[in-house]
Amino acid sequence: MKRSEKFSLDEWLSDYPENLTYDEVCDLLLDEDASVCAWQWFETMPPTELVENIENTRSHFEHTIIDMKEKGELE
């Protein structure tokens, strides 16, 4: 799993099977599988919205890191 994927899952989920891929965790979340738990603040969020927010966080993380590398702010 890429760092951006792990980061975004950890931001929104309190528990998930860490041996699965990012896509597999998102699929479980959409299937409302009990092995995937959102943080308490997000428990009432519909699964599709939660997955969309997770994906937005992943995308933002990746774009931020790419931008920082291009500006020479990261080595």
C-alpha positions as CSV (number, residue, x, y, z in Angstrom):
1,M,0.0,0.0,0.0
2,K,1.3,3.4,-0.9
3,R,2.0,6.0,1.8
4,S,-0.7,8.2,0.5
5,E,-3.2,5.4,0.7
6,K,-2.3,4.4,4.2
7,F,-2.3,8.0,5.3
8,S,-5.8,8.6,3.9
9,L,-7.2,5.4,5.4
10,D,-5.7,6.2,8.8
11,E,-7.2,9.7,8.7
12,W,-10.8,8.4,8.2
13,L,-10.8,4.8,9.7
14,S,-10.0,3.6,13.2
15,D,-9.6,0.0,12.1
16,Y,-9.3,-2.0,8.9
17,P,-7.4,-5.2,7.9
18,E,-3.9,-3.9,7.2
19,N,-3.0,-6.9,5.0
20,L,-5.5,-5.8,2.3
21,T,-4.9,-3.3,-0.5
22,Y,-6.3,0.2,-0.5
23,D,-9.0,-0.8,-3.0
24,E,-10.0,-3.9,-1.0
25,V,-10.4,-1.8,2.1
26,C,-12.6,0.7,0.2
27,D,-14.7,-2.2,-1.2
28,L,-15.2,-3.6,2.3
29,L,-16.2,-0.2,3.5
30,L,-18.8,0.1,0.7
31,D,-20.1,-3.4,1.5
32,E,-20.4,-2.2,5.1
33,D,-18.2,-5.0,6.3
34,A,-17.7,-5.0,10.1
35,S,-13.9,-5.4,9.8
36,V,-13.7,-1.7,8.6
37,C,-14.5,0.9,11.2
38,A,-14.7,4.7,10.7
39,W,-13.5,7.1,13.4
40,Q,-16.4,7.9,15.8
41,W,-16.9,11.4,14.2
42,F,-17.5,9.7,10.8
43,E,-19.6,6.7,11.8
44,T,-22.9,8.1,10.5
45,M,-21.4,9.2,7.2
46,P,-22.8,7.1,4.3
47,P,-20.2,4.7,3.0
48,T,-20.0,6.2,-0.5
49,E,-19.3,9.6,1.0
50,L,-16.7,8.2,3.3
51,V,-14.9,6.5,0.4
52,E,-15.1,9.7,-1.6
53,N,-13.5,11.6,1.3
54,I,-10.8,8.9,1.7
55,E,-10.0,9.2,-2.0
56,N,-9.9,13.0,-1.9
57,T,-7.5,12.8,1.1
58,R,-5.3,10.3,-0.8
59,S,-5.3,12.5,-3.9
60,H,-4.5,15.7,-2.0
61,F,-1.7,14.0,-0.1
62,E,-0.1,12.8,-3.4
63,H,-0.5,16.2,-5.2
64,T,1.0,18.0,-2.2
65,I,4.0,15.7,-2.1
66,I,4.6,16.0,-5.8
67,D,4.3,19.8,-5.6
68,M,6.8,19.9,-2.7
69,K,9.3,17.7,-4.6
70,E,9.0,19.9,-7.7
71,K,9.7,23.0,-5.7
72,G,12.7,21.3,-4.1
73,E,11.1,21.3,-0.6
74,L,11.6,17.6,-0.2
75,E,14.7,15.5,-1.0
